Amino acid sequence: MSLLDQGLTAGAGFGVNLVLARWMPAAEYGAFAVAYSGYVFVSGFHNVLLLEPMSVVGPSRHGERLPAYFRAQISAHAEWVGALSLVLCLMGLLLRRFLPDSPLMGPALGGGVALPFLLLLSLARRMCYVVERPLLAVLGSGTYALLILCGLAALGYAGQLSPLTAFVLMSVGSCVAAGLLLWRLGLTKLRPDGESKIPRLSIFRENWGYGHWLTLTTLLSWVAVQAQVLLAASLLGLTSAGILRAMQLPALAMSQVIAATMQIVLPSISRELGRGDFHRLHRKVVFASGFLTVVGCLFVVSLALFSRQAEHFFYAGKYERYAWLIPVLGLAPVFTGYSSSFSYALRALGKSRYELFAYVLSALTALVSSVALMPRWGVTGGATSVVSSTAVLAVAIYFSYRRWGAPVPRQPAAHA
C-alpha cells in the first residue's frame, strides 16, 4: 500500500511535468520547472519539520490523543506554509505589476496558491500512516491522481494549459483529496468538548527539536540535485532550464523508485539495530545498495539503447537534439541508489552529522561545476554537474559509513 500510495502521487507529478514539457514552449516549461523546484525545496523542509516529527514523536508522546495532536499539526502547517504562500503570491503580483511579460509571473502566482494545498495532502497522507491506515492514504493519492489526469485532459482539449492553470489544477486536486482524507480521519468535525487542546508552541518546539539538524541536510540535498535548473535559468535562460528538466524527468522517475524502495528497507534496518545485530544490519545495507545499483545500471542501459525512442514517445521529437542526455542523466539515480541505504543507516544509527559532511561536498560540487561548466557547455554542462554532484555524494556517504558507521563484529578466529 505504501508503494502504491507513493507511486500514485509521484506519477501525478511526473505526468504534469511530462505533459507541460511536451505541449508547451521550452521557455514556458522552464518557468514552470523553476517554480516546481521551489515547491520541492519547501516540501523538503515541510517533511523534516512536520511530517517526520509527526510520524516519530506523535505516536510516542501523544498516542492517547492523536486527534488533538493532528489538529495542532494542521494549525502549525497553516501558519508556516500559509506565510510562505503569501510571500510567493506577492512575488507573482509584483512580477505582474513591474514585469508583465515575464514567463515567471504565472508560475510564481500559481505556485503560491498551490503550495499549502499540495503540502496539506502530504500531511493528511502521513496522518493515515500514523494511525496505521495506509489504504486510506492510497484513497487520497488515487483521488488526486485521477483528478490530475482528468484535469490535464480537459485543459489540453480546451487549449488552456499553462503553468498557472497547471498549478491551479494541482491545488484543486490536492484540496479535494486532502479534504477526503481529513473527513475519513474525523478531523473535519468541530473539536469535541472533552478534547484538550495542545498548544501550538509546544508543537513547534517538538518539531524543531526533532528536525533542526536535518534542515541543513535538506538544504544541501536540494542544492545538489535541484540547483542546476535554477542556475541554468539564470546563466543560460529559461529555455535551457526547460530542456535540462525535460531530459531529467526519466531519471527523476527512477529516483522515486529508489525512495519507495528505501521505505521498505528502513524498517528492516531499524529492526536489526534494535536487536543489536550490527552484522546483519551491515549485510542488509550492502545488499540494498547493490540491488539498487544493479537496477539503476539496467535502467541506464535501457535508456542508452532507446534514448531516441524514449524522447519521441515522451516529447514527439521536440528535444531530439538532446536525447543523448537522457541516459547521461540516468547515471544520477545509479549513484543515489548506491548511497541511499548507507545514508539511511547513518540516520538510524544516530550519526546523521557525518552524513552532513557528504552533502556539503555534494552541494559544493553542484554549485562550482554548474558555474564553471554551464557557460561553456550549456545544457550539457548542467547535466554533467548533476551527475558529478551525485557521484561525489555516493563516494562521501560510503566513506562516512565505513569510517563512522556501524561496527561489524569480527568472527572469532578458529584455534588449532
C-alpha positions in Angstrom: 0.0 0.0 0.0 2.9 2.3 0.8 4.5 1.7 -2.6 1.2 2.3 -4.4 0.5 5.4 -2.4 3.8 7.0 -3.3 3.6 5.7 -6.9 0.3 7.4 -7.5 1.4 10.8 -6.0 4.8 10.7 -7.8 3.1 9.6 -11.0 0.7 12.5 -10.9 3.6 15.0 -10.5 5.6 13.2 -13.3 2.5 13.4 -15.6 2.1 17.1 -15.1 5.8 17.8 -15.9 5.7 15.4 -18.9 2.6 16.9 -20.4 3.8 20.5 -19.9 7.3 19.7 -21.4 5.6 18.1 -24.4 2.9 20.6 -25.1 4.4 24.0 -24.1 7.4 26.0 -25.4 10.6 25.2 -23.7 10.9 28.7 -22.1 7.4 28.4 -20.5 8.1 24.9 -19.3 11.4 26.2 -17.9 9.5 28.8 -15.9 7.3 26.0 -14.5 10.3 23.9 -13.7 11.9 26.8 -11.7 8.6 27.2 -9.7 8.3 23.5 -9.2 11.8 23.3 -8.0 10.9 25.9 -5.4 8.0 23.6 -4.3 10.4 20.7 -3.9 12.6 23.0 -1.8 9.8 23.9 0.6 8.5 20.3 0.7 11.8 19.1 2.0 11.6 21.4 5.0 8.0 20.5 5.4 9.0 16.9 5.6 11.7 17.2 8.3 9.8 19.8 10.4 6.3 18.4 10.2 5.9 15.0 8.6 8.8 13.1 10.1 8.3 14.5 13.7 4.6 13.7 13.4 5.5 10.1 12.5 8.1 9.6 15.2 7.1 11.9 18.1 3.3 11.8 17.6 2.7 8.1 18.4 5.2 8.0 21.3 4.2 11.2 23.1 0.6 11.8 22.0 -0.7 8.3 21.2 -3.7 8.7 23.5 -4.8 12.0 22.0 -3.9 11.8 18.3 -6.9 13.8 17.0 -5.9 16.8 19.1 -2.3 16.3 18.0 -3.3 16.2 14.4 -5.4 19.4 14.7 -2.4 21.1 16.3 -0.2 20.0 13.4 -2.7 21.3 10.9 -2.6 24.6 12.6 1.2 24.7 12.5 1.0 23.8 8.8 -1.5 26.6 8.1 0.6 29.2 9.9 4.0 28.2 8.5 3.1 27.3 4.9 0.4 30.0 4.7 3.0 32.6 5.3 5.3 31.2 2.6 2.3 31.0 0.3 1.5 34.7 0.8 5.2 35.6 0.0 5.1 33.7 -3.2 1.8 35.2 -4.3 3.1 38.6 -3.5 6.2 37.9 -5.7 3.8 36.9 -8.5 1.8 40.1 -8.2 5.0 42.2 -8.2 6.1 40.5 -11.4 2.7 41.1 -12.9 3.0 44.8 -11.9 6.5 45.5 -13.0 7.3 42.7 -15.5 4.0 41.7 -17.0 5.7 39.9 -19.9 7.9 37.7 -17.6 7.1 34.0 -18.0 7.8 33.6 -14.3 4.7 35.6 -13.3 2.2 32.8 -13.8 4.2 30.0 -12.2 5.1 32.2 -9.2 1.5 33.1 -8.6 0.2 29.6 -9.2 2.9 28.0 -7.1 2.0 30.3 -4.2 -1.7 29.3 -4.5 -0.9 25.6 -4.8 1.8 25.3 -2.1 -0.4 25.0 1.1 -2.8 22.5 -0.6 -0.1 20.3 -2.0 1.6 20.1 1.3 -1.7 19.6 3.2 -2.3 16.5 1.1 1.2 15.2 2.2 0.3 16.0 5.8 -3.0 14.1 5.6 -1.5 11.1 3.9 1.2 10.9 6.6 -1.6 11.0 9.3 -3.0 7.9 7.7 0.3 6.1 8.3 0.4 7.3 11.9 -2.9 5.7 12.6 -1.8 2.6 10.6 -4.4 3.0 7.8 -2.2 3.0 4.6 -5.1 2.0 2.5 -6.8 5.3 3.3 -3.7 7.1 2.1 -4.0 5.2 -1.2 -7.6 6.5 -1.5 -6.3 10.1 -1.2 -3.4 9.7 -3.6 -5.6 7.8 -6.1 -8.2 10.6 -5.9 -5.5 13.2 -6.5 -4.0 11.3 -9.5 -7.4 10.7 -11.1 -8.3 14.4 -10.8 -4.9 15.5 -12.2 -5.3 13.1 -15.2 -8.8 14.3 -16.0 -7.9 17.9 -15.5 -4.9 17.7 -17.8 -7.0 16.2 -20.5 -9.7 18.9 -20.1 -7.2 21.7 -20.1 -5.4 20.3 -23.1 -8.7 19.9 -25.0 -9.8 23.4 -24.2 -6.4 24.9 -25.1 -6.0 26.4 -21.6 -2.9 24.5 -20.4 -0.3 26.8 -18.9 2.0 26.8 -15.8 -0.7 28.9 -14.0 -3.6 26.6 -14.8 -1.4 23.5 -14.1 -0.8 24.8 -10.6 -4.4 25.7 -10.1 -5.4 22.1 -11.2 -2.9 20.7 -8.7 -4.4 23.0 -6.0 -7.9 21.7 -6.6 -6.9 18.1 -6.8 -4.9 18.2 -3.6 -7.6 20.2 -1.8 -10.3 17.6 -2.7 -8.0 14.6 -1.8 -6.8 16.2 1.5 -10.4 17.1 2.4 -11.5 13.5 1.8 -8.7 12.1 4.0 -9.3 14.6 6.8 -13.0 13.7 6.7 -12.3 10.0 6.9 -10.0 10.6 9.8 -12.7 12.6 11.6 -10.8 15.8 11.6 -13.4 17.9 9.8 -15.7 17.9 12.7 -15.8 20.5 15.4 -13.5 19.9 18.4 -15.3 17.7 20.9 -15.9 19.3 24.3 -13.8 16.8 26.2 -10.8 17.1 23.8 -7.9 19.0 25.3 -6.1 21.4 23.0 -2.4 21.0 22.5 -0.6 24.4 22.5 0.9 25.2 19.1 4.1 26.5 20.7 4.8 23.1 22.2 4.2 21.5 18.7 6.7 23.9 17.2 9.3 23.1 19.9 8.8 19.3 19.4 9.1 19.6 15.6 12.1 21.8 15.7 13.8 19.6 18.3 13.5 16.6 16.0 14.3 18.2 12.7 16.6 21.2 13.3 19.7 19.2 12.3 18.0 17.7 9.3 17.1 21.1 7.9 20.7 21.7 6.8 20.9 18.3 5.2 17.7 19.0 3.4 19.0 22.3 2.1 22.2 20.8 0.9 20.4 17.8 -0.7 18.2 20.2 -2.7 21.2 22.2 -3.8 22.9 19.0 -5.0 20.0 17.9 -7.3 17.9 20.9 -8.0 20.2 23.9 -8.1 21.2 23.2 -11.7 17.8 24.1 -13.1 17.8 27.4 -11.3 21.4 28.2 -12.4 20.5 27.1 -15.9 17.6 29.6 -15.9 20.0 32.3 -14.6 23.0 31.6 -16.7 21.5 30.2 -19.9 17.8 31.3 -19.9 14.5 29.6 -19.2 14.6 27.6 -22.4 17.8 25.8 -21.4 16.3 25.3 -17.9 13.2 23.7 -19.5 15.4 21.4 -21.7 17.5 20.3 -18.8 14.5 19.5 -16.7 12.8 17.6 -19.5 15.8 15.4 -20.1 16.0 14.8 -16.3 12.4 13.6 -16.0 13.1 9.8 -16.6 15.9 9.9 -14.1 13.6 11.6 -11.5 11.1 8.8 -12.0 13.8 6.3 -11.2 14.7 8.4 -8.1 11.1 7.9 -6.9 11.5 4.2 -7.3 14.6 4.4 -5.1 12.8 6.4 -2.4 9.9 4.0 -2.4 12.3 1.0 -2.0 14.0 2.7 0.9 10.7 3.0 2.7 10.7 -0.8 2.8 14.4 -1.2 3.7 14.5 1.3 6.5 12.2 -0.6 8.9 14.3 -3.8 8.3 17.5 -1.9 9.1 15.9 -0.4 12.3 14.8 -3.9 13.4 18.4 -5.2 13.3 19.6 -2.1 15.1 17.0 -2.8 17.9 18.3 -6.3 18.2 21.9 -5.1 18.3 22.8 -7.3 15.4 25.2 -5.0 13.5 26.5 -7.8 11.3 23.0 -8.4 9.8 22.4 -4.7 9.6 25.6 -4.3 7.6 24.6 -7.2 5.3 21.2 -5.7 4.6 22.6 -2.3 3.9 25.2 -3.7 1.5 22.5 -5.9 -0.2 20.1 -2.9 -0.6 22.9 -0.8 -2.1 24.0 -3.5 -4.5 20.4 -4.2 -5.6 19.6 -0.6 -6.3 22.9 -0.1 -8.1 22.2 -3.0 -10.4 18.6 -1.8 -11.1 20.0 1.7 -11.8 22.6 0.3 -14.2 20.0 -1.7 -16.1 17.9 1.4 -16.2 20.8 3.4 -17.8 21.5 0.7 -20.3 17.8 0.7 -21.4 17.9 4.5 -21.7 21.1 4.3 -23.8 19.6 1.8 -26.2 16.3 3.5 -26.6 17.0 7.2 -25.8 15.7 8.4 -29.1 12.6 6.3 -29.0 12.0 7.5 -25.4 12.4 11.1 -26.5 9.9 10.6 -29.4 7.5 8.8 -27.1 7.6 11.5 -24.4 8.2 14.7 -26.4 7.4 13.8 -30.0 10.9 14.8 -31.3 10.7 18.2 -29.6 14.1 17.7 -27.8 15.6 15.2 -30.3 18.9 17.1 -30.3 19.3 16.5 -26.6 18.1 12.9 -26.4 21.5 11.6 -25.7 21.5 13.4 -22.4 18.7 11.2 -21.1 20.9 8.2 -20.3 23.7 10.5 -19.1 21.3 12.0 -16.5 20.2 8.4 -15.8 23.6 7.9 -14.1 22.5 10.2 -11.2 20.0 7.7 -9.7 22.6 5.0 -10.0 24.8 6.9 -7.6 21.8 7.8 -5.5 20.7 4.2 -5.3 24.2 3.1 -4.3 24.4 5.6 -1.4 20.8 5.6 -0.1 21.0 2.6 2.1 24.3 3.8 3.7 22.7 7.2 4.2 19.6 5.8 6.0 21.8 3.5 8.0 23.8 6.5 9.4 20.5 8.2 10.3 19.2 5.1 12.0 22.4 4.8 14.0 22.0 8.4 15.1 25.1 9.5 13.1 23.4 11.9 10.6 26.0 14.6 11.4 28.5 12.5 9.4 26.0 12.3 6.5 26.0 16.1 6.6 29.7 16.1 5.6 28.8 14.2 2.4 26.1 16.6 1.5 28.3 19.6 2.0 30.8 18.1 -0.6 28.0 17.3 -3.0 26.4 20.7 -2.8 29.8 22.4 -3.3 30.4 20.2 -6.3 27.0 21.1 -7.8 27.5 24.9 -7.4 31.1 25.0 -8.6 30.6 22.6 -11.5 27.4 24.4 -12.7 29.1 27.9 -12.7 32.2 26.5 -14.3 30.6 24.3 -17.0 27.3 25.8 -18.0 28.7 29.0 -19.6 31.0 26.7 -21.7 28.9 23.6 -22.4 25.3 24.9 -21.9 22.8 22.2 -21.0 25.5 19.6 -21.3 27.3 21.4 -18.5 24.2 21.3 -16.3 23.8 17.5 -16.9 27.5 17.0 -16.1 27.0 18.9 -12.9 24.0 16.8 -11.8 25.9 13.5 -12.4 29.1 14.8 -10.7 27.4 16.0 -7.6 25.6 12.7 -7.1 28.8 10.8 -7.7 30.6 12.8 -5.1 27.7 12.2 -2.7 27.9 8.5 -3.2 31.6 8.3 -2.5 31.4 10.6 0.5 28.4 8.7 2.0 30.1 5.4 1.6 33.3 6.8 3.2 31.3 8.2 6.1 29.5 4.9 6.7 32.7 2.9 6.6 34.6 5.4 8.8 31.9 6.2 11.4 29.0 3.8 10.7 28.0 0.5 12.4 30.9 -1.7 13.6 30.8 -5.1 12.0 31.8 -7.7 14.6 34.6 -9.9 13.5 34.2 -13.6 13.7 36.3 -15.3 16.3 39.4 -16.9 15.0 39.4 -20.7 15.0 42.0 -22.3 17.2 44.0 -25.3 16.2 
